[in-house]
Structure formats: C-alpha cells, structure tokens
Amino acid sequence: MLDHLSYKTPTPKVIHGAKEDWELVIGLEVHAQVASKAKLFSGASTEFGSEPNSNVAFVDAAMPGMLPVINEYCVAQAVRTGLGLKAAINLTSAFDRKNYFYPDLPQGYQISQLYHPIVGEGEVIVDMGPGVARRVRIERIHLEQDAGKSIHDLDPTMSFVDLNRTGVALMEIVSRPDIRGPEEAAAYVAKLRQIMRYLGTCDGNMQNGNLRADVNVSVCRPGDYEKYQATGDHSVLGTRCEIKNMNSLRFIQAAIEYEARRQIAIVEDGGKVVQETRLYDPDKGETRSMRSKEEAHDYRYFPCPDLLPLEIEQAWVDDIAATMPELPDEKKARFVTGYGITEYDADVLTAEAENAAFFEAVAKGRDGKQAANWVINELFGRLNKEGLSVEATPVSAAQLGGMLDLIASGEITTKMAKDLFELLWTTEKGQNPAEVAQKHGMKQVTDTGAIEKALDDLIAANPEQVEKAKVNAKLAGWFTGQVLKATGGKANPAVVNQMVAKKLGLG
C-alpha cells in the first residue's frame, strides 16, 4: 500500500557509548514453517504435539535408498509468500546440500537453496506510528528442510532426539541490513507474521517454534550507514554477530539492546568484535558465544544430486496470484478511507484477518466509526479480558450489528446498549438483540405524551428552577435529567431536550 510520499522514515536509534554515539544496523533471517500437512520431501505429518518420532517417514530418517520428492503445495506456499512481499518469483530454482553436523538431522546435511532461491528481492513496509514507516528490503526467500529437536533435560547423562520436525518445510526470509533499532526489528517480524497469517502460508506460532529469527547485529558511527547505502560497502557497518533462534518479540528487542552495548564496549576499549554466532539467555538478559560464525564455503554447499532443478511456469504463478487475499496494508488503507476511521483504529482492526472480517460484518451499511468503537472497546476489550479469540466470541457480528441498529433508530440509548451487550454475552447468548431488549424492558420511551406529562409535572413543582433556566439556558439540563430519572432512563434524550426547550421558551 505504501505511498512513499505519505510516509516519513523513522530516525535511527542512537546509543550513547562512554566515548561517542553509535547507531545500530540489523538484518534478520526469519525461519517460517510452511503451513502444510505434509513435509517438504516426504508425506509424513507435520502435526505439532504428536508422540516423539511418530511423524517420521523413511526419507526423514535417511534410510538407505530413500529419495526426496518435492511437495508441490510447499512450493506454492513459498510462491504465495513471495507475492505477498511484492517479491520476484524465480521460475527456475535449485536445491543444494548444506553439509553440517546435525545430531537431529539423520542424513547429516540439510537440503536448502543457496545459489538459486525460489523467491528473489521484495520488500516489507513496517509501520512505526502514524505517518512513519521503515521500508525493509527482502533479499531472498528460499525453501529448506527443518532439523529435528534435541532434548537435554530428561536425563542427567543422556540427550534424546525427536525427529518429528525433521524435514518440515521452512521458508527462510532474508532481509537486507535495513533495520535500525530493536523496536523496528520486533515490528518487522510482527509484520511478516501478520502477512503470512493473512496468506495462510505460516501460522506464526512463535511459542511452538513455527516462526523464529536469527538476528544479525552490528554497530556503526553516525553517517556510516549512509556511506553503505551510497557505495554498497558492508565493511563500514561494523562486524556483525548473529543471535540464533529467537522466538519472542520481546526477547528479540532485549537481545539486540544487550548485544549492541556489548559491541560498543569492545570497540571503545580498543578491541575488535569477533564475527560469531551467539545465543540469548533470557534469564540473565545477555548473549553468549555459541561458535565462530560460518561462511557459505564452510558448509561445502553443492547441488543436491537427488533433486532436479525446480522449474515452474508463469501461468501457475499467475493462478496463485489470482487467489491472493487483500493484504493488511491495502485493507488498512481501505478501512481508513471507506469507513472514515483513524489509522490507529484501522491498525487494531486489521491486526488479524479474522478481526478485520468481524469488523466489516458489523460495519456494513452502518456508521463505521461507531462500529469500530464498539468492536475495539467493548468486544475486543472483553475478549482480551477473558482470553478469548474473536472466533470464540459469545456475541456475533450479526448481534452486535443489530445492537447498533437499535441505537441508530433511537430505540435504545448507548447506556442501554452496554447493558444489552452484557446480556448477550452472558445469559442471552445467541438471541436476537431486539427481542432481548424488549424482554428486559430496555426500549426507550418515545411516547411524547408520557414524556410531556412527566415534564409538565416537573415544571409545575419547580417554578424557581424554571426561572433560573430562563436566565441561564445551561440550567435547562436539570429538567432533562429529572425526566430521564423519572422514566428510568428510558426516555429518548433528544426528544426530552427538544421538549424542555419548547416548554421553557428557550428557542
């Protein structure tokens, strides 16, 4: 959606060292598990939480003579993700073997893509506030198989291996070093997650490890990043360290902050940052060395002899493109212009595709601002309080829309609507709002005869208050309040106000 002219680029985060100021440079490699019922090269299930080693085919176990067979659906999901990130789709790609000792990958190498990935350059627009956004360039997306899981806490002397995750398809989304602060890094991962959840290509469950990130961090002096942009010389950005397997947005921010300060302290003390792979310890709030950072040649990549180059047709890509849903940025822009709501409200409503669909069902043919207010404040507020998703809401979109119709017609007040909402949430689940309002005596009194009698009695009993109101029209509100009180809050306030003004001759 980005109209670059309407957005301001956020200011890079500056960290004040002991001797001088520094800026952060961050790039991420996000590993997203492909939403597929079968693995990348076998038909084994990808179901999470199964008994250890129960979702393992002969290919996953690297039994002799077993050959990988590409899962077409996983390829389609990668293409779909690429299209969602406005990236180039490579009609020819190829798989390579990445040689590395994996205790939980029986074949002893990972089948990945290095030289010819399936998706090329794209971009992600990361909103950092109203009118402020960072454009993060995507370098590539490649498909690869995941490793299994080593378990070290079941026995003091042995480690165990669960191969259920072995061979599950991963999309590795590699960014350029365009991110300039911890908050931006977290927002970038959150935006990727949002887009993929809209697309249905990854469920984004970070707790289960279905989405995790390797974070590359370096520090440079102010102005050096602009030199890199002008020349493409990475050396001015400083030596980077990689923090592996981050599966929490909060931990990503904390790890970047710690790592940046660690590197600044080393450089200002006259030392040199060593390029290495590090792990983040959330209990201590610090990163620690894991191993020296490998380069591509250390993995001894070579074309996988078991798989032919992957060739896809443009017509197939076009068919996938034709089924693409409306993505978050486009939906947000449409909500702002079409429903007249604020950017902030549109952000909240489009955070999840299910939330956006619920709002649209409520707002269709109604006041968009009022619908947004009720969905965000009343519905989402209650859902959050009770730990429910919008799919589990006791009050449906049709019911909430029906409530708004009752408010718009003047049949109930906003206060009555809140009481009605509570009933629909608790004791009157699934019921028609109008019928529930009638049943509980919530309808406003619109009978002008009844309202007029109550007002006439009030005026006759309070001549002094009448004189005061004629001198100061603001005091006429007292009569409106007393009539509403006399009718149990059921009189239509607008009708009462008009009648008070007429009776008191206030014009």
JOPE-V619076 format. One line per field, one symbol per residue. psi: psi as a letter, one per 20 degrees, with the letter a starting at -180 (. if undefined). Layout:
psi: ???
This chain:
psi: ipohijqppqpqpppoahhrqqqqppqqopopppnqiqrhjrjqqjpqjrqpkilorhghilqpipqqppohhhghhggggghhjkrppohprqqrpopqoohknhijrpoapghmrhpbpbqpoopjrpjpqpoppphrpqqrqqrbpppijipiiqqqpojhipippqpooprrmipjrghhgghgghggggghhghkipijohhijiorqpppprqrqphhhhgghhhjohhiirpqqpoqlpkphghgghgggghghgggggghjjapppprprqpohhikrqqpgrqpqrhhhilqqpoiipqqopqqhhgghhghijprprggggghhgghhikrrhghhgghjhqhhgghgghhgiojrogggggggggggghghgghjkqrhhjphorhgghhhghhhghijhqrhghhhhgggghhfilpjrpgghggghjkiqqojohggggghgghgghimhhhggghhgohhihhggghhghghjkjiqohggggghggghiki.
